[in-house]
């Protein structure tokens, strides 16, 4: 996916208008997820972050079409994050992925922004 101005604008609007934004990341990506979540909260956007993959799965189970899942994974192949994101997709959540591996399974799942770290 080309990260054009149009794509970035669409993703930003979806985040701003989301009922909730759940941010997933573990290890180094968990630090990024936590910081990103705090930035969203400071902007008044309802957001939560999950570094525990069991809780990520629980979060994913409660998403819906008004939810955004923002998955951060340096490799894009972290099995637990992929599993949680696939579950969120089944619930019609909009999935945004930030990874350095644009050919990864996680990047393939994404609806929106497929950024490279």
N, C-alpha and C positions, 0 to 999 in steps of 0.2 A: 504494500500500500504506500502510495506517495504521501508524505507528510506535508502536503501543500497548505497554504494559508486557509483554504476552504476546509480541509480536514481538521486542522487545528482549531478553527473557529467552531466547527460542529462539535468537536469533543469538549471544548470549553463551555459551550452553551448547554450541552447535556449534563456536564458536571454541575454547573450553576443551578440548573432546574431539577436536579435529581432529588428524589425523596430522601435518599441516603447514598453515601459513597463508602464502600468497604474496600480497604486497601490491604493487600496480602503481600507478605515478603518474609523470608527467613534468612538468618545469618546476616551477611553484609547487606543484602537487599532489605532485610528487616529494619535496619537503621534508616535506610532511605524511605521506606514505607511509613515509619513512625514520624519522621520529619515532614513528609508530604501531608500526612494526615493532620498534623498540627497546623500546617499552613492553610489547609482547607478550613479547619475550625476557626482560625483567625479571620477568615473571609466570611464567616457565617454560614458555611456549608456543613450540613450534618454528616460527619465522617467518623469512621472508626478504623483502627488498624489491627491486624491480626498477625502475630508472629508464630503463634501456636497453630499448627495445621489442623488439629482436631477442632479447635474453635473456628478456624477458617471454613471447615466443612459445615459446621453448624450455622455459621453466618450465611454461607451459600444456600443452604436449605431454606432460608427465610427470605431470600431475595425475590424480586418480581420485576415486571416490566418498567417500573419506576426507579429501579435500583441501578447503580453503577458499581461494577467490580473493577478495581484497578490493581492488576497483578504486576509485581515487580520481581524479576528474576534475571540475574546476570546471564545465566546460561540458557534459560528458557526451557530447560529439561527437568526441572525439579518436579518429581512425580506427584508429591503431595499438593503442590500449587496447581498443577495441571488438573488433578482430580477435583479440587474445590472449584476451579474455574469451569470445568465441564458441568458440574452440578448447577452452578449459577446460570449457565447458558440454558440448561433444561428448564429453568424457571423464568426464562426470557429476560434476564438481567443483561444490560449492555456491558460488554467486557472490553477494557482497555489494557494493553500490555506494554510494559517498558522492559526491553531486553536488548542485549548486544547481539543476539543470535536471531536475525530476522527469518531464518529458515527453520526455526525450532517448532516443536509441537505447540508450545504455548503461543507463539506468534500466529500460527495457523488458526487458532481458536478465536483470536481477537476480532471484535467488531470494528473497533476504532483504532486510534493511534497505535502504531507499531514502532515505537521509538527505539533508537539504538543508544545504549549507554556510552 
